[in-house]
Amino acid sequence: MIFMKAHSERVPGKNVRVLCGRPLFHWIMDSLKRSEYIDEVIINTDSPEIAEDAKRTFGATIHIRPESLCGDMVGASPLIEYDIENTTGDYFLQTHSTNPMVTAETIDNAVRHFFSQSVHDSLFSVTPVKTRMYWSDGRGINHDPNRLTRTQDLEPIYEENSCLYIFSRRSFAGSGNRLGANPMMFEMNRYEAVDIDYEYDFTFAEALMSRSSGRRSRRSG
């Protein structure tokens, strides 16, 4: 599942803006299509341009967003509910067009990680952070400010990076959200977890891609 709007508040036309020679959403679509485990890619959108391109280029299933689910204030859960109601399948992976660095290998590792256990009913990707964090009143979150602990010795804090979510029809029905009742975390490196949300994120992602021979070969292949 990928949700894409025609309009973006922070970066106009973000989803179709060219990044290293391709529309932004093509990067994650390419990774999904190369995955061993993804049977179908569903695009939920209000954009005829995105719908036409995604179907023509990748053979994606298109769900045109109803008027009731359009707008900047609509969260992920109503969109997930709509997509589940309009498709088959028991398990779903959700990602974002703004995560162009996520590879097919990482997607497949996350799927294998989730299905190798039976305790957790969902999975979400995280990025470990080892830095001194503070509350707004100056209290340390993960350290004692009176003791200068080396950052490499700190216990990591895990940031939900919004790159990957895996859940089932059943877990979503029971909890009403993609995290289910007992989620598991899947660690990703910061390189792949880049999220394009602001203008400077485009510059950063383009610089990373330019240094990645793997991405360059994929673009030319």
C-alpha positions as a printed NumPy array, in Angstrom:
array([[  0.   ,   0.   ,   0.   ],
       [  1.162,   3.488,  -0.875],
       [ -0.84 ,   6.664,  -0.322],
       [ -0.114,   9.593,  -2.637],
       [ -1.822,  12.957,  -2.934],
       [ -1.627,  15.318,  -5.871],
       [ -1.103,  18.171,  -3.421],
       [  1.719,  18.458,  -0.9  ],
       [  1.765,  21.168,   1.751],
       [  5.53 ,  21.428,   2.223],
       [  6.885,  20.505,  -1.219],
       [  4.539,  21.145,  -4.174],
       [  4.158,  18.174,  -6.508],
       [  6.459,  16.121,  -4.314],
       [  5.381,  12.649,  -5.388],
       [  6.067,  13.227,  -9.079],
       [  9.024,  15.55 ,  -8.695],
       [ 12.119,  14.218, -10.437],
       [ 14.806,  12.759,  -8.192],
       [ 17.952,  11.517,  -9.936],
       [ 16.202,  11.226, -13.262],
       [ 12.936,   9.621, -12.134],
       [  9.692,  10.751, -10.473],
       [ 10.08 ,  10.362,  -6.734],
       [  7.489,   7.628,  -6.321],
       [  9.179,   5.454,  -8.967],
       [ 12.019,   4.613,  -6.576],
       [  9.919,   2.849,  -3.948],
       [  7.718,   1.326,  -6.635],
       [ 10.787,  -0.196,  -8.234],
       [ 11.816,  -1.723,  -4.898],
       [  8.343,  -3.143,  -4.306],
       [  8.216,  -4.693,  -7.759],
       [ 11.634,  -6.287,  -7.202],
       [ 10.594,  -7.807,  -3.874],
       [ 10.233, -11.576,  -3.674],
       [  7.122, -11.344,  -1.519],
       [  4.95 ,  -8.474,  -2.765],
       [  2.141,  -9.86 ,  -4.931],
       [  0.298,  -6.619,  -5.644],
       [  0.987,  -2.914,  -5.197],
       [ -2.025,  -0.751,  -4.346],
       [ -1.823,   2.984,  -4.979],
       [ -4.391,   5.066,  -3.117],
       [ -4.451,   8.498,  -4.738],
       [ -6.521,  11.508,  -5.73 ],
       [ -4.21 ,  12.258,  -8.663],
       [ -5.112,  11.108, -12.206],
       [ -1.492,  11.745, -13.227],
       [ -0.089,   9.445, -10.543],
       [ -2.767,   6.827, -11.179],
       [ -2.067,   6.686, -14.913],
       [  1.721,   6.583, -14.508],
       [  1.665,   3.952, -11.745],
       [ -0.642,   1.674, -13.706],
       [  1.207,   2.101, -16.996],
       [  4.757,   1.842, -15.648],
       [  4.35 ,  -0.654, -12.815],
       [  1.007,  -2.361, -13.335],
       [ -0.176,  -1.095,  -9.964],
       [ -3.724,  -1.498,  -8.701],
       [ -5.293,   1.95 ,  -8.41 ],
       [ -7.746,   3.02 ,  -5.726],
       [ -9.039,   6.488,  -6.545],
       [ -9.595,   8.21 ,  -3.244],
       [-13.238,   9.148,  -2.559],
       [-13.999,  12.764,  -1.718],
       [-14.555,  11.869,   1.932],
       [-10.919,  10.742,   2.208],
       [ -9.351,  13.708,   0.423],
       [ -7.587,  16.578,   2.143],
       [ -4.586,  17.209,   4.369],
       [ -6.345,  16.239,   7.601],
       [ -7.066,  12.619,   6.651],
       [ -4.868,  10.185,   8.551],
       [ -3.497,   6.814,   7.502],
       [ -6.044,   4.616,   9.285],
       [ -9.11 ,   5.597,   7.202],
       [ -7.074,   5.095,   4.029],
       [ -5.904,   1.665,   5.161],
       [ -9.464,   0.724,   6.055],
       [-10.664,   1.798,   2.618],
       [ -7.957,  -0.175,   0.829],
       [ -8.527,  -3.316,   2.892],
       [-12.251,  -3.171,   2.184],
       [-11.56 ,  -2.938,  -1.531],
       [ -9.006,  -5.692,  -1.955],
       [ -8.313,  -9.291,  -1.047],
       [ -5.415, -10.685,   0.948],
       [ -4.717, -11.257,   4.611],
       [ -1.399,  -9.439,   5.098],
       [ -0.349,  -5.989,   3.978],
       [  2.813,  -3.918,   3.789],
       [  2.534,  -0.149,   3.789],
       [  5.304,   2.214,   2.765],
       [  5.616,   5.748,   1.395],
       [  6.648,   7.358,  -1.862],
       [  8.897,   9.631,   0.198],
       [ 11.23 ,   6.753,   1.139],
       [ 13.244,   6.415,  -2.092],
       [ 16.265,   4.734,  -0.512],
       [ 14.437,   1.649,   0.764],
       [ 15.64 ,  -1.38 ,  -1.182],
       [ 13.889,  -4.583,  -2.188],
       [ 16.351,  -6.457,   0.001],
       [ 15.28 ,  -4.517,   3.085],
       [ 11.61 ,  -5.054,   2.271],
       [ 12.204,  -8.788,   1.957],
       [ 14.221,  -8.885,   5.187],
       [ 11.361,  -7.173,   7.019],
       [  8.841,  -9.666,   5.632],
       [ 11.014, -12.622,   6.634],
       [ 11.603, -11.087,  10.064],
       [  7.879, -10.74 ,  10.675],
       [  6.846, -14.168,   9.449],
       [  9.648, -15.933,  11.336],
       [  7.753, -15.415,  14.61 ],
       [  4.219, -15.804,  15.94 ],
       [  4.166, -13.49 ,  18.97 ],
       [  3.733, -10.074,  17.339],
       [  0.776,  -9.14 ,  15.173],
       [  2.454,  -6.298,  13.283],
       [  5.834,  -4.799,  12.397],
       [  7.084,  -1.259,  12.003],
       [ 10.519,  -0.031,  10.968],
       [ 12.7  ,   2.029,  13.266],
       [ 16.039,   3.801,  13.229],
       [ 18.21 ,   3.531,  16.355],
       [ 19.381,   6.895,  17.668],
       [ 22.344,   7.25 ,  20.002],
       [ 22.488,  10.89 ,  21.006],
       [ 21.756,  12.844,  24.181],
       [ 18.052,  13.662,  24.217],
       [ 16.283,  16.163,  26.509],
       [ 12.77 ,  17.028,  27.597],
       [ 11.7  ,  20.659,  27.109],
       [ 12.506,  21.432,  30.753],
       [ 16.134,  20.346,  30.374],
       [ 15.83 ,  16.9  ,  31.948],
       [ 17.728,  14.165,  30.192],
       [ 15.608,  11.522,  28.479],
       [ 18.162,   8.803,  27.92 ],
       [ 21.058,  10.059,  30.054],
       [ 21.975,  11.941,  33.222],
       [ 23.109,  15.497,  32.326],
       [ 25.33 ,  15.465,  35.419],
       [ 27.295,  12.566,  33.978],
       [ 28.891,  12.976,  30.578],
       [ 28.182,   9.56 ,  29.106],
       [ 29.776,   8.885,  25.742],
       [ 27.138,   8.761,  23.021],
       [ 28.376,   5.352,  21.884],
       [ 27.644,   4.041,  25.401],
       [ 24.056,   5.318,  25.502],
       [ 21.115,   2.977,  25.237],
       [ 19.563,   3.625,  21.82 ],
       [ 16.224,   5.339,  21.419],
       [ 14.223,   4.055,  18.475],
       [ 12.674,   6.462,  16.002],
       [  9.635,   5.295,  14.056],
       [ 10.891,   6.107,  10.567],
       [  7.623,   5.466,   8.667],
       [  9.371,   3.391,   5.998],
       [  7.714,   0.008,   6.492],
       [  4.632,  -1.342,   8.242],
       [  3.413,  -4.928,   8.07 ],
       [  0.048,  -5.908,   9.509],
       [ -2.84 ,  -8.252,   8.866],
       [ -6.474,  -7.736,   8.053],
       [ -7.252,  -9.25 ,  11.444],
       [ -4.837,  -7.091,  13.455],
       [ -6.113,  -3.912,  11.817],
       [ -9.734,  -4.867,  12.449],
       [ -8.973,  -5.516,  16.103],
       [ -6.947,  -2.386,  16.816],
       [ -8.103,   0.096,  14.196],
       [ -4.522,   0.987,  13.325],
       [ -1.478,  -0.429,  11.546],
       [  0.508,  -1.092,  14.737],
       [ -1.91 ,  -3.714,  15.993],
       [ -1.929,  -4.806,  19.628],
       [  1.609,  -6.168,  19.902],
       [  3.974,  -4.7  ,  17.304],
       [  7.583,  -5.659,  16.713],
       [ 10.341,  -3.281,  15.647],
       [ 12.53 ,  -3.751,  12.595],
       [ 15.791,  -1.803,  12.599],
       [ 16.957,   0.064,   9.502],
       [ 20.056,   2.124,   8.906],
       [ 19.761,   5.894,   8.561],
       [ 20.855,   5.766,   4.935],
       [ 17.781,   3.859,   3.821],
       [ 15.456,   5.632,   6.235],
       [ 15.724,   9.004,   4.5  ],
       [ 12.263,  10.574,   4.329],
       [ 11.614,  13.396,   1.886],
       [  9.429,  15.843,   3.73 ],
       [ 11.113,  19.194,   3.089],
       [ 12.983,  20.859,   0.245],
       [ 16.4  ,  20.141,   1.738],
       [ 15.528,  16.432,   1.922],
       [ 15.552,  16.319,  -1.872],
       [ 19.074,  17.718,  -1.942],
       [ 20.217,  15.256,   0.71 ],
       [ 18.638,  12.243,  -1.008],
       [ 20.074,  13.232,  -4.368],
       [ 23.555,  13.488,  -2.867],
       [ 23.214,  10.044,  -1.289],
       [ 21.947,   8.499,  -4.501],
       [ 24.77 ,  10.043,  -6.495],
       [ 27.26 ,   8.252,  -4.246],
       [ 25.471,   4.929,  -4.46 ],
       [ 26.669,   2.848,  -7.382],
       [ 23.871,   0.358,  -6.726],
       [ 21.204,   2.996,  -7.204],
       [ 22.924,   4.383, -10.297],
       [ 23.049,   0.957, -11.91 ],
       [ 19.377,   0.4  , -11.112],
       [ 18.476,   3.686, -12.729],
       [ 20.298,   2.807, -15.921],
       [ 19.143,  -0.809, -15.943]])
